[in-house]
């Protein structure tokens, strides 16, 4: 859910919701209000962990590809995942470039050998 939507349900500003998200602990009254706005029990928020979320997703979605992606990439921060994908892409390009350079070298060698008299 977007912060704006939650802010509207809680009758707060988006910035206030952002501040709530950044807090380590919420008082019981605020936690109850957030839980009601999300239509979930307050205990679900109190007991939330990344592992529990992955477990729920992998057990509740019929598309197993979602679960396999989540389980194969334990990075929780989307920015870290983007950086990881970028680094993998760079490494792939470097391997492709090296392969092309090797092909060119082999072709050049073949041309040199062909043009040399025997």
N, C-alpha and C positions, 0 to 999 in steps of 0.2 A: 504494500500500500504506500502511496506517495505521502510525503510529509504534509502536503497541502490538504489532502483528503482527511488524514488523521486530525490535523489541526482544526478543520471544520467540524468534525464530529466532537472534538473536545472543547470547541469554542475557544481556541487559542490561536496565536499566530504561528506561522510556519517556523519562525525562529525559536519560539518556545518549545515546539516539538523537537527541533534539532537539539536544543539544550537538554531536553529530557533523554534523548537517545545517547547523549555523551556522558550522562551521569552513570556512575558505577552502581548506585543504589537509589531506589525510589521509595518514598514513604508509602505505607499501605494504602492510604486514601488515593494517592495519585496512581498507584499501580492498579487499583480496582477500577478507576475511571478509564485508564488506557485499555485494560482488559475488556471492559464493557464496550468500548468503542470498536475494538477489534473482534468482538463476539467470541472471545475465548476465555477460559478460566484464568484467573490471576495466577494460579499454580503453574499453568503452562509457561507463563513468562518467568516466574521464579525459578523453575527447573530447566529453563532453556539452556541447551548446549549445542554446539555445532554438530557433534556426533548424533545427538537426538534428532536434530533436524534432518540430517542425512538419512538416518534410519527411517523416519516417517516418510520422507520423499521416496526412498527406494522401495518401501513396502506398500505405498499407496498409489503409485503411478504404474499403469499397465505398460507404458513404453519403457522397456528395460534399458534402452540407450541412455535415458536421462540418468538412471542410477549408475550405470557403468561410467559415464563421464564424471559424475560426482565422485565416485569411489576411486577413479584412476588419477584424479587431480585434487589432492587434498588441500590446495591453496584456497584459503577462505576470502582473501582480499582480491576483488576483481582487477585492481590495478596491477597487483603482483602477477596475476594470470596473464594479463595483456603483455607485461614485460617478458614473461616466460615465453609466450607465443612469438613475440618479436625476436627474441634471442634464438629460438628454434628456427625461425624463418631465415635469419642471417646465416646461421650455421648451414642450412640447406643450400642457400645461394652460394656460399663459399665452396661447398662440396661440388655443386654443379659447375662452378667456374673452374675448379681444379680439374674436373673430368674433361671439360671442353679444352682446357690448355693441354692436357695429355693427348687428346685426340689430334689437336693441331700439331703437336710435336711429332707424333707418329706419322701423320700425313706428310709433314715436311721431310722427315727422314726417308720415307718411301719415295718422294720426288727426287731427293738427292741421289738415292741409290739407283733409281731408274735412269737418271740423266748421266750417270758416270759410265764411261765405256768399260767393258769387261775385258 
